[in-house]
Amino acid sequence: MHTLTATFRIVTPMFLAGADQAKAELQAPSFKGAFRFWYRAIDPDFRNHESKIFGSTNTGQASFLLRLDEWKTGNEAWDPNAYRKWNKLHPGAPSNLSDEEQERWSLNGIRYFSYSLRMGENRRCSIPINQEFKITIAFRKKLTDEDYRRILASLWLFGHLGGIGSRSRRAFGSVMLTRWEESSAEGITIPPLPLAHGANSVKDWIETVKDGLSTLSAWFGKPTSSSPNHSILHGGRMRLFSEGHRSWEDAMDKAGYCMQVFRQRWQLTTPTSDYHQVKAHICSIDPSAATVGSALTPPVLGATLPAAPRRIAFGLPLTFRYLSLAYTKTDRSGRIITDRSGAPKLFPPQLEFIGTEHDRSASPVHVRIIKIGEKYHPLYLWMNAPLLPGNERITTKGNRSRSPTWARPTNSILAEFWKTLPAGEEIIL
């Protein structure tokens, strides 16, 4: 039987689990799903081949068996408080802030990227870094050279640009493909796809990946449409930061800081920004919030939102929450609701934006941490992907049939964000 064995090394903590979310473990189905994603991203003709290779309910099993070998489980509890030393004050923060206000204005790239890992009562556990694991693919039947290349492409892309597990689009679960080998009695050999592991500089890594992508382009060609209905590489771009860091934590903090400082309180001094327009919209639909007032100048008045927030281009759902408009509520007897200390409980109004048919839309911006020598470098990958299917519009969470709708924003804010990224080596895909 023809087999292909790929060895991967874990670069950042990997949050991958089965039914028990408190137990971190590698899951073969998760890897098969990741390989399918990267295959779709590179082959414009994937619909005619995907089911034969990866399986489907119509065609049956995949053309291969996938086995995980030589790995050690790890239950390293995630403690977000351990990363508070990376806290830093937002550059646009006002002076003379209280301790509580400083916490709201603080930036921390690691905590920002890991926010959902802190949700819920159960603490998530991860598989620690620096472990290696092997994935062996055993082919059920003889494949054509073209089908073999399709599988190789998916593994190569995953091992250079991908990640796996919770928050894998935000740098967690980053892996690197360190080597691969085959055992064959059928005359198929691994085509010349170079591995970037072992690169001694940022430029060297980029050039190796560029060579690999050039080979993949020759194998699969280019899509006929510039507006795909799923995530693809063609039409995207990537940037590997020139500055290296001594630890994955420092690199992730830098990567997260770049996005957090741009998105948090974005254009706070501009009255027409998302922040202010959504705040005005909340005041118009929530009279109790409007009566509280605001310290902003000019005062926030009730207004109808003229367009969907531009930040939606980063993905859905998008939630706006305003502590400055927090107000009290009364219970059925007319008494003000209090907290455990007996003080009036404040309820900050919030508004969550979703699609008219879909609640979620994954971000087209992926972040990875690349290890080159003894240094860790952030990598930003902006894939060419639709925000929502077809002509679906934006609305707010609640009653979809009654809530107002808006047209989807363009990707102009992503282009603005890209210009703020630190210097590095870039590939236009």
C-alpha positions in Angstrom: 0.0 0.0 0.0 1.3 3.5 -0.9 1.7 5.7 2.1 2.7 9.3 2.7 4.0 10.4 6.2 4.2 14.1 7.1 5.8 15.3 10.3 4.6 18.5 11.9 5.8 20.6 14.9 3.5 22.6 17.1 4.6 26.3 17.2 1.9 27.8 19.4 -0.5 26.2 21.9 -3.1 24.1 20.1 -6.7 24.0 21.4 -8.0 20.8 19.9 -10.3 18.4 21.7 -13.0 15.8 21.3 -16.3 15.7 23.2 -14.6 16.6 26.4 -13.4 20.2 25.8 -11.3 20.0 29.0 -9.1 17.4 27.5 -6.8 18.4 24.7 -6.1 15.8 22.1 -5.3 15.5 18.4 -8.3 14.5 16.3 -7.9 12.9 12.9 -11.3 14.3 11.5 -10.1 17.8 12.3 -7.0 17.4 10.2 -8.9 15.9 7.3 -11.2 19.0 7.4 -8.2 21.3 7.5 -6.7 19.5 4.5 -10.0 19.8 2.6 -10.1 23.6 3.3 -6.6 24.2 1.9 -7.3 22.0 -1.2 -10.3 24.1 -2.0 -8.2 27.2 -1.5 -5.8 26.3 -4.3 -7.7 24.2 -6.9 -10.3 26.1 -9.0 -11.6 22.7 -10.2 -12.1 21.3 -6.7 -15.7 20.4 -7.2 -14.9 17.7 -9.8 -12.3 16.0 -7.5 -12.9 16.8 -3.8 -15.5 14.1 -3.1 -13.4 11.4 -4.8 -10.4 12.3 -2.7 -11.8 13.4 0.6 -15.1 11.5 0.5 -18.7 12.6 0.7 -22.2 11.3 1.6 -22.7 10.7 -2.1 -19.4 9.0 -3.1 -18.6 7.3 0.1 -15.3 7.0 1.9 -12.2 9.1 1.2 -9.5 7.7 -1.1 -7.1 7.4 1.9 -7.0 6.4 5.5 -5.5 9.0 7.9 -3.6 8.0 11.0 -2.0 10.1 13.7 1.3 8.7 15.0 4.0 9.6 17.6 2.4 12.3 19.6 1.9 13.0 23.2 -1.3 14.5 24.6 -1.0 17.5 26.8 -3.5 19.2 29.1 -1.8 22.5 29.7 -4.5 24.7 31.3 -5.0 28.1 29.7 -4.7 30.9 32.2 -5.2 34.3 30.6 -4.1 36.1 33.7 -0.6 34.7 33.2 -0.3 37.0 30.2 -1.2 40.3 31.9 2.4 41.4 31.8 2.0 42.1 28.1 -0.7 44.8 28.9 0.0 48.2 27.5 -2.1 51.4 27.3 -3.8 52.2 24.0 -1.9 55.1 22.3 -5.1 57.1 22.0 -6.1 56.7 25.7 -7.0 59.9 27.6 -4.7 61.0 30.4 -5.5 60.6 34.2 -7.5 57.4 33.8 -8.7 55.4 36.8 -7.5 51.8 37.4 -10.8 50.5 36.0 -10.6 52.8 33.0 -7.0 51.8 32.3 -8.1 48.2 32.2 -10.6 49.1 29.5 -8.1 51.0 27.5 -5.3 48.4 27.8 -4.0 46.4 24.9 -2.7 42.9 25.0 -2.3 40.9 21.8 -2.3 37.5 23.4 -5.5 38.1 25.5 -7.1 39.7 22.5 -6.6 36.7 20.2 -7.6 34.3 23.0 -10.8 36.0 24.2 -13.1 33.1 23.4 -10.8 30.7 25.2 -11.7 32.6 28.4 -15.5 32.3 27.9 -17.5 29.8 30.0 -16.8 28.3 33.4 -14.5 25.4 32.2 -10.9 26.3 31.6 -9.7 25.2 28.2 -6.5 23.1 27.9 -4.0 23.0 25.1 -1.4 20.7 23.5 1.9 22.4 24.4 4.4 23.8 21.8 7.5 22.0 20.4 5.8 18.6 20.2 6.1 16.8 16.9 3.4 14.5 15.5 3.2 12.4 12.3 0.2 12.1 10.0 0.3 9.0 7.8 -1.9 8.8 4.8 -2.4 5.3 3.4 -4.1 5.2 0.0 -6.9 2.7 -0.5 -6.2 2.4 -4.2 -3.8 3.6 -6.8 -4.1 7.3 -7.5 -3.4 9.3 -10.6 -0.4 11.7 -10.4 -3.0 14.6 -10.5 -4.9 13.3 -7.5 -1.7 12.7 -5.6 -0.7 16.3 -6.2 -4.0 17.4 -4.9 -3.3 15.7 -1.6 0.3 16.9 -1.4 -0.9 20.5 -2.1 -3.3 20.4 0.8 -0.7 19.1 3.3 2.0 21.5 2.1 -0.3 24.6 2.4 -1.5 23.4 5.8 2.1 23.0 7.0 3.2 26.4 5.8 0.1 28.7 6.0 -2.4 26.9 8.2 -3.3 26.1 11.8 -5.8 23.9 13.6 -8.1 24.1 16.6 -9.9 26.9 18.4 -8.6 30.4 17.4 -6.4 28.9 14.7 -7.2 32.0 12.5 -5.7 34.1 15.3 -2.3 32.4 15.6 -3.1 29.6 18.0 -2.5 26.0 16.8 0.2 27.1 14.3 2.2 24.2 12.9 5.1 23.8 10.6 5.8 20.9 8.2 9.3 19.7 9.0 9.6 16.7 6.7 7.7 14.2 4.7 8.5 10.8 3.2 6.7 8.1 1.2 6.6 4.4 1.0 5.7 3.3 -2.5 5.7 0.3 -4.7 3.6 2.0 -7.4 6.1 4.4 -8.9 4.7 7.6 -7.6 7.2 10.1 -6.1 6.8 13.3 -4.3 6.9 16.2 -6.7 9.3 19.1 -6.1 7.5 21.1 -3.4 10.2 22.8 -1.2 9.8 22.9 2.6 10.5 26.2 4.3 11.4 24.5 7.5 15.2 25.2 8.0 15.1 28.6 6.4 17.7 30.9 8.0 16.0 34.3 7.3 12.6 35.9 6.6 13.6 36.5 3.0 14.7 32.8 2.7 11.4 31.6 4.1 9.4 33.8 1.8 11.4 32.8 -1.3 10.9 29.1 -0.5 7.1 29.5 0.0 7.0 31.6 -3.2 8.6 28.8 -5.1 6.1 26.3 -3.7 3.2 28.5 -4.6 4.5 28.9 -8.1 4.6 25.1 -8.4 1.0 24.9 -7.2 -0.1 27.5 -9.6 1.5 25.5 -12.5 -0.4 22.4 -11.2 -3.8 23.9 -10.8 -4.0 27.2 -12.8 -5.9 30.2 -11.8 -9.7 30.7 -11.1 -11.8 32.1 -13.8 -13.7 34.4 -11.4 -12.2 37.1 -9.1 -15.3 36.8 -6.8 -15.2 33.3 -5.3 -17.9 31.8 -3.1 -15.3 30.3 -0.7 -11.8 31.2 0.6 -9.1 31.0 -2.0 -5.5 32.1 -2.1 -5.5 33.7 -5.6 -6.2 37.4 -5.2 -5.0 37.5 -1.6 -1.7 38.5 0.0 0.6 37.6 2.9 3.2 39.5 4.9 5.8 37.9 7.2 7.1 40.5 9.7 10.8 41.2 9.5 11.2 41.6 13.2 11.7 38.3 15.1 10.9 37.6 18.7 12.5 35.4 21.3 9.2 33.6 22.2 5.9 32.7 20.6 4.2 34.9 23.3 6.1 38.0 22.2 5.4 37.3 18.6 1.7 36.7 19.2 1.4 39.8 21.4 2.9 41.8 18.5 0.5 40.2 16.0 -2.5 40.7 18.2 -1.5 44.3 19.1 -1.5 45.3 15.4 -5.1 44.2 15.0 -6.4 45.3 18.4 -5.0 48.8 18.2 -6.6 49.3 14.8 -10.0 47.8 15.7 -10.5 48.8 19.3 -12.0 52.3 19.5 -11.3 52.7 15.8 -11.3 56.4 14.8 -12.6 57.5 18.1 -12.2 61.1 17.3 -14.0 60.9 14.0 -17.8 61.6 14.4 -18.7 59.5 11.3 -16.8 56.4 12.4 -18.4 53.0 13.2 -18.1 53.7 16.9 -20.1 56.9 16.9 -22.6 56.0 14.3 -23.6 52.7 16.0 -23.7 54.6 19.3 -26.1 57.1 17.9 -28.2 54.3 16.4 -28.4 52.6 19.8 -29.6 55.9 21.4 -32.4 56.1 18.8 -33.7 52.6 19.4 -33.1 52.6 23.2 -34.7 55.6 24.9 -33.4 54.6 28.3 -29.8 54.7 27.0 -30.4 58.0 25.3 -31.3 59.6 28.6 -28.0 58.8 30.2 -26.1 61.0 27.9 -22.4 60.9 27.0 -19.2 62.7 27.7 -18.4 62.8 24.0 -18.3 66.1 22.1 -20.5 66.7 20.3 -23.2 64.9 22.3 -24.5 61.7 20.8 -28.0 62.0 19.5 -30.5 59.4 18.3 -29.9 58.7 14.6 -30.6 55.9 12.1 -27.5 54.0 11.1 -26.8 55.0 7.4 -24.7 52.0 6.5 -23.3 48.8 8.0 -20.2 49.2 10.1 -17.1 48.9 8.0 -15.4 46.7 10.6 -17.8 43.9 9.6 -15.3 43.1 6.8 -13.2 41.5 9.5 -15.9 38.9 10.1 -19.3 38.3 11.8 -20.8 38.6 14.3 -19.6 42.0 15.3 -20.8 43.4 18.7 -20.7 47.0 19.9 -21.1 47.5 23.7 -21.1 51.0 25.3 -20.3 51.3 29.0 -20.7 55.1 28.9 -24.4 54.5 28.1 -25.0 52.0 30.9 -28.4 52.5 32.6 -30.4 50.9 35.4 -33.4 48.7 35.1 -36.4 48.0 37.4 -38.0 44.7 38.2 -41.7 43.9 38.0 -42.3 45.6 41.3 -40.7 48.8 40.1 -37.6 48.5 42.2 -34.2 49.1 40.7 -32.2 45.9 40.1 -29.1 45.8 42.3 -25.9 43.7 42.3 -24.7 41.5 45.2 -23.3 44.5 47.0 -26.7 46.3 46.8 -25.5 49.0 44.4 -27.7 49.7 41.3 -26.8 47.3 38.6 -25.8 48.9 35.3 -26.7 47.5 31.9 -24.6 48.7 29.0 -26.6 48.6 25.8 -25.1 46.6 22.9 -25.8 45.8 19.3 -24.7 42.7 17.5 -24.5 42.6 13.7 -25.0 39.4 11.7 -26.2 38.4 8.2 -29.8 38.2 7.3 -29.5 34.5 6.9 -26.2 33.6 8.6 -25.0 34.5 12.1 -21.4 33.9 11.4 -18.8 34.7 8.8 -15.2 33.7 9.3 -12.5 36.4 9.0 -10.6 36.4 5.7 -7.5 37.5 7.7 -5.5 34.6 9.1 -2.6 35.0 11.5 0.2 32.5 12.1 3.4 32.4 14.0 6.4 31.2 12.0 9.6 30.0 13.6 12.7 30.8 11.7 15.9 29.6 13.5 15.4 30.7 17.2 13.1 33.6 16.4 9.3 33.7 16.1 7.8 35.9 13.4 4.1 36.9 12.9 2.6 36.1 9.5 -0.6 37.8 8.2 -2.5 36.1 5.4 -5.4 37.9 3.7 -7.4 35.4 1.7 -9.8 36.2 -1.1 -13.1 35.3 0.5 -16.8 36.4 0.4 -18.2 37.9 3.6 -21.6 36.2 3.1 -23.1 34.1 0.3 -24.8 35.7 -2.7 -26.4 39.1 -2.1 -27.1 38.5 1.6 -27.4 41.7 3.6 -26.4 42.8 7.1 -28.9 43.1 10.0 -28.9 43.1 13.8 -29.5 40.2 16.1 -33.1 39.9 17.2 -36.1 39.6 14.9 -34.6 39.2 11.4 -37.9 39.9 9.7 -38.3 43.2 11.4 -34.8 44.5 12.0 -33.4 47.0 9.4 -30.9 45.7 6.9 -27.9 47.3 5.2 -25.7 46.4 2.2 -22.5 44.6 3.0 -19.4 46.9 3.4 -16.5 46.7 1.0 -13.0 45.5 2.0 -11.6 49.0 2.0 -11.1 48.9 5.8 -9.0 45.7 5.4 -6.8 47.6 2.9 -6.4 50.4 5.4 -5.5 47.9 8.1 -2.9 46.2 5.9 -1.1 49.5 5.5 -0.7 49.7 9.3 1.2 46.4 9.6 4.9 46.5 10.3 7.5 46.1 7.6 8.2 42.6 6.3 8.5 40.4 3.2 5.3 40.2 1.2 3.8 37.9 -1.4 0.9 39.0 -3.7 -1.1 35.8 -4.4 
